[in-house]
Amino acid sequence: DVKDLPKAVTNVEQLGQAIAHHMSQFENQFTVYYEGDVSDFETTIDEVFAWLEANEPYLWAVMGEFSTRAKYYGNKVEWHATVNYDLTAEQNAIVLGKIDQIISTIPENATESDKVKFVNDYLVVHTEYNLNSKANPHTPYSVLMNGEGVCEGYALAALLMFEALGIEAKYVVGNAGGPHAWNLVKLDGQWYHLDTTWNDPVPDQGDRVHYQYFLKRKKKISDDH
């Protein structure tokens, strides 16, 4: 019965927020009720995915297969989603706990740029680039808990660390001689590129950290990114 449906969301942003709420719990199946313009719901869903990519970059990046089906009730849609993720809810909770533990070691008088350097150095020193890792190498779980992973894992770990530190940052997917991921970080009102993966020597050199890709302006990094 239509009138028994739960209170619905009515626009793209509300729908995005509702989906993000379920995804942040790493739910594999959930239902959202939409009560807006249902005449072109396919387009609405495209817009919602664009909203998620822009506003929930972490959830967007760790999302695997995403399949949906919609049931229409007049001017309402019952929207069912089935999602899998690159890591589990438990692994994600472990990651967030580990990040809190790591950043608690930063000195209290550290400047914003000290904090950015700390994140870069921590990831480079504690991680070895490895596509054949024990856990999924594209996740911050593999990077932070097992010390191994690939660019996506590095950049997502950095994104979460910056969020925990209250530093504005973005997750960037692009091309650097092949598909690649890195970060944008905002310092003193300016955006800078940071590629923790490329700052990590291969083969691994322990505590040795490179800074060729540390806080680069767009002009400088666009040669190879």
N, C-alpha and C positions, 0 to 999 in steps of 0.2 A: 504494500500500500504506500503510495507516494507520501502521504502526510506523516508516515512513521519514519521516513528517512531522517538520519541525523542532520543537524544544522550544516548547511553547505557553505563552501567557499565560493566567491563570486567573481574573482578576477585572476589574472596571470600570477601576480605577486603572491596573493594568498594561497593559490594552488602550489606555487613553488615552495612557499614556507611550510605548507602541510606535508609535501613530499619530503622536504629536507628534514622535517621533524622525524618522520618514520625512518629515513635513511640514516640519520645520526644515531638511531638505536640499532642500526644494521639489521633491520627487519627484512626477511626474505619475501614476505607477502604482506600487502596492506591494501586498504580500500580508502579512497577519498571521494567525498560527495561534492560535486560541482554544480553550482546553480548560477550560471551566467548566460552569456550568449552561446547557446549550444548549436547554432546553425552551422558553424565551421569549427567544430571541436578539434579536428586534426591540426588546424593552424594554431589553435590555442596551445595544444600540446607541444608543437614545435617551439612556440614562444616560451613555454615553461622550461623546456630543456635549455634554451639559450639563457634564460634567467638563472637556472641552476649553475650553468657553466660559469657565468659572470659572478654570481653571489655566493656560491658554495663550491669553490674550486677543489677543495679537498675531497668532499663527498663525490663530486663529479669525477675526479681522477681515480678514486678507488672503486668506482662502480664498474661491475662487469656487464654481463648480459642484463638487459632491461626489457621485459615484455609486458604489454598492457592489453586489457580489453575493457571496452566501455559498454555499459547498458544504459539505454536512454529511457527516461520516464518523463515524457512531456518536455518541460523546460529544465529538467535535472539530469545529470549524468552520474551514474555510479561507476567509478573508475577503479579498476583492479590492477595492481602492479605486482609483478614478480621480478625480484632483483637478486643478483648475486654480487659479491664483493671480493676484492683482492685479499681482504683479511677479515677475520671474524670480529664480532663485538668484543670478545675477550682480549684478542690481540690489540685492538684499538685502545681499550682501557689500559692495557699494560704500557703501550706507547705513551699515552698521556701522563701516566704516573712516572715513567722514566724521564720524560721531558721536564716535569716539575722538579725531579731530583737533580737533573743536570743543571738547570738554570739557577737552582738555589746556591750553586757554587760560585756564581758571578759576584765579584766584589760590589758592595752597595754603592760605591762612588763611580761605578763604570758609566761612561758616556754612551749615547746611542751608538756611535761608531765602534766603541769598545765591544758593545754587545753583539753587533753584526760580525765583528772580527772573531769573537768568541764562538759564534755559531759556525762560521766557516771553518775555523781551526778545529773545533770539536769533531765535526763531520769528517774532515780530511784525515785527522790523526786516528780516529776510531773506526774508520770504514775502509774496506778494501773493495775495489771495483770487481764484481763477480756476477756474471750472468747465471752461473750454475749454482746458485746459493741454496741453502737448506730450505728456507722459506721463500715465498714469492719475492724475487729481487726488486720488483717494482714498488714495494711497500716500505713505509717508514719502520714497520716492525722488523723487517730483515736488516735494515740499516742500523737501527738503534739497539736491537736486542742481540743480533748475531754478528754485527760489524761487517756486513757485506751486502752488496746490492748494485743497482744500476742507477742511471741519472734520475729516473722518476722517483725512486726511493730517497735519494739524496735531497732532491728539490722539495718533496713533500715533507720530509723530516724538517728541513729548513723552514718551510712555510709554517708548520705547527710550532716550531721553536720561536719564530718571530711573533706569531699570534700570542703565545704565552708571555712573551716579553713586552707586548703592547706596541710592537713596531709594525707599521703598515708594510705589507709585502704582497706580492702576487706570485702565482705559479705560471710559468711560461712554457708553452709547448711550441717547438719550432724545428728548424733544420740546422744541423751543424755537421755537414758531410753525411747526414743521415738523420732520422728522427731523433730529437733531443729535448730534454727538459731542464730548465734552470729557473732562477728567481729574479724578480724585480723587487728592490727594497727602497723605501722612501726615507731619505735623511735630509733634514733641514729644508723640507719642501721640494726636494729634487728626487727624481727616480733614478736609480742606478741598477745596472745588471750585475748579478752575482751568480757564478757558475761553480758551485762547490765540487761538482764531479770533475771538471777540467782543472781545478786547483789541486786535485789529488793525483800525485804521480802514479803512473802505471809502468812497471810493476810497483807494488806498494813500497814506500820508503819510510814506514813507521811515522815518526814525528815530523817528517819533512813536509812543509806546507808551501804550495805555490800561491802567488797572488796576481798572476797574469789576468785572471778573470774575477778580480775582486773590485766591486764598486766601479764598474765601467760605464761611461756614458754611451748612449746609443750609437753615436758616430764610430766610436772605437770598437765596439763589440760586433757591429754589423759586418765587419770584414769576413768573419767566419761563423757568425750566428744569424 
